[in-house]
Amino acid sequence: MTSHRKEMDVLEGKNAVVVGASRGLGRGVAESLSAAGASVLAIARDRAGLAELSAAHPSIDAKVVDATDPGVAGDVIYAHDPDILAVVAGATPMLHPIHHHTWETFSLPWQVDVRIAFNWLREALLKPLRPGSRVLLMSSGAATNGSPLSGGYAGAKATVRFMAEYADEEARRGDLGIRVVTVLPKLTPATALGLAAVREYAARRGVSEEQFGQMLGAPVTPAIAGEAFVGLATGALDGGVAYALTGAGLSADHVPKEVTR
């Protein structure tokens, strides 16, 4: 009983901000950080999704804002002074081959995902967050393996990974005591975004969704993502600044190949 209580309170007294907490893996991250004892502020544009999250978890505060707004990033970071900043938000890419995209649909992840990561990283370093703080950004396994039906998604997620590396280096150079890492989850049918991609890639391969899911292996669930973020918020981070996430959990410096061709 005592050990269980200790595990549940591993983040007691810590403030966490989760950007993109209204659905999918972001919601799992917010729920897990709260369960581990952190005071969580959930950020998203989806009012209904945040309302549902708050109803299920009254201890989680929610704020409906546009995370791409640089003013929002600065205001939230200064007001809440998080020990843990989890940036999970991103656009839902249109699932078309490259020649069926327009520039606007192709570049959407750059205009949203990259902009969000840039704004929140920038404000975390400018403030700066207090020594010992962790900035955890969600990238994607597509950053390494590509994603031929998602327009500029893979490149945008690769850039998020690079920006995290740059920010971590600057934090070290400035002796700020802040660590910045990225998480690269494998394609998963356990979220609405992932399920849509699984359907399209299954059709592209001429196999059933079930067959394609078996190729992917154990899915990354919101609970698994949440557990991973709690671990990164509390662990030694001996594995560097990029971590792959599969259904088996985190692994450092290796991103398993996805079957999206």
C-alpha positions, -999 to 999 in steps of 0.1 A, spaced: 0 0 0 28 24 9 48 17 -23 16 23 -44 9 56 -27 45 66 -33 43 57 -70 10 77 -73 26 108 -57 59 108 -77 50 142 -91 33 157 -61 40 194 -58 49 197 -95 30 219 -120 24 205 -155 11 221 -186 -1 198 -214 -6 214 -248 -30 194 -269 -47 176 -240 -83 173 -253 -79 140 -272 -58 110 -280 -23 107 -267 -23 142 -253 -53 134 -231 -35 102 -219 -5 124 -210 -27 148 -190 -45 120 -172 -12 102 -163 6 133 -150 -25 141 -129 -26 105 -116 11 108 -106 3 138 -84 10 168 -106 -12 198 -108 -22 198 -145 -34 226 -168 -48 211 -200 -45 233 -231 -64 228 -264 -88 245 -289 -114 218 -286 -138 231 -260 -159 200 -260 -129 177 -256 -116 197 -227 -150 198 -210 -152 160 -212 -117 157 -198 -126 181 -169 -158 162 -162 -139 129 -159 -110 144 -139 -122 175 -119 -86 180 -105 -74 189 -140 -77 225 -149 -85 234 -186 -80 264 -208 -94 268 -243 -69 287 -264 -51 285 -297 -16 270 -290 -2 284 -322 -5 319 -307 29 330 -294 12 353 -269 -6 323 -254 26 304 -249 43 332 -231 12 340 -209 7 304 -199 43 298 -191 47 329 -170 14 324 -152 18 287 -144 56 283 -142 55 246 -151 80 220 -139 68 199 -168 58 213 -202 43 186 -224 37 198 -260 16 172 -278 -7 194 -300 -7 192 -338 -29 194 -369 -47 164 -383 -30 159 -417 -49 152 -449 -43 117 -460 -36 119 -497 -7 110 -520 16 140 -527 1 149 -561 -34 151 -546 -23 177 -520 -24 215 -525 4 235 -510 -20 246 -482 -29 210 -472 7 198 -477 22 225 -455 -5 224 -427 17 204 -402 44 231 -407 20 259 -400 6 242 -369 29 215 -354 62 233 -361 48 267 -351 35 253 -318 67 236 -309 87 267 -318 65 291 -298 65 270 -266 102 260 -268 111 297 -273 91 309 -243 104 281 -221 140 292 -228 133 329 -227 116 329 -193 134 305 -185 117 276 -167 132 268 -133 162 244 -130 151 208 -131 122 215 -154 114 192 -183 101 201 -217 86 170 -235 76 173 -271 56 148 -291 71 142 -325 64 110 -345 80 78 -358 73 93 -392 101 118 -385 125 90 -393 105 67 -415 85 91 -436 47 91 -442 38 92 -479 1 99 -474 5 127 -449 19 156 -470 45 175 -450 38 157 -418 70 136 -416 92 166 -424 74 188 -399 78 161 -371 115 157 -380 119 195 -375 102 193 -341 128 167 -332 156 189 -344 143 219 -326 141 199 -293 178 190 -298 187 227 -305 168 238 -274 183 212 -252 218 223 -264 210 259 -257 197 251 -222 230 232 -215 251 261 -229 233 285 -207 235 262 -177 197 266 -172 191 231 -158 163 225 -182 161 193 -202 142 190 -236 133 157 -252 112 144 -280 90 113 -281 85 95 -314 54 73 -312 48 45 -337 17 47 -358 -12 35 -337 -49 27 -343 -56 36 -307 -63 73 -316 -87 89 -341 -58 104 -360 -39 71 -361 -69 50 -370 -76 71 -400 -40 67 -412 -42 29 -406 -73 27 -427 -56 46 -456 -23 27 -454 -42 -6 -452 -61 3 -484 -29 14 -501 -13 -20 -494 -45 -39 -503 -49 -56 -469 -75 -53 -442 -72 -30 -413 -68 -60 -390 -39 -73 -411 -22 -39 -412 -26 -36 -375 -9 -69 -370 20 -56 -390 23 -26 -367 24 -47 -335 11 -38 -301 -5 -3 -303 6 28 -285 -24 37 -263 -31 70 -245 -23 52 -213 11 40 -226 19 75 -239 10 89 -205 31 64 -186 60 73 -209 57 110 -203 56 104 -165 88 84 -168 105 111 -188 93 138 -163 109 119 -134 137 97 -149 174 103 -154 172 108 -192 203 88 -198 191 79 -233 196 114 -249 170 137 -263 149 114 -286 129 84 -275 109 60 -297 76 49 -282 59 16 -291 33 -6 -275 62 -20 -254 71 15 -240 101 38 -245 134 31 -261 162 56 -266 179 65 -299 162 39 -320 130 43 -340 115 10 -353 105 10 -389 69 15 -397 50 -2 -425 35 27 -443 47 23 -479 
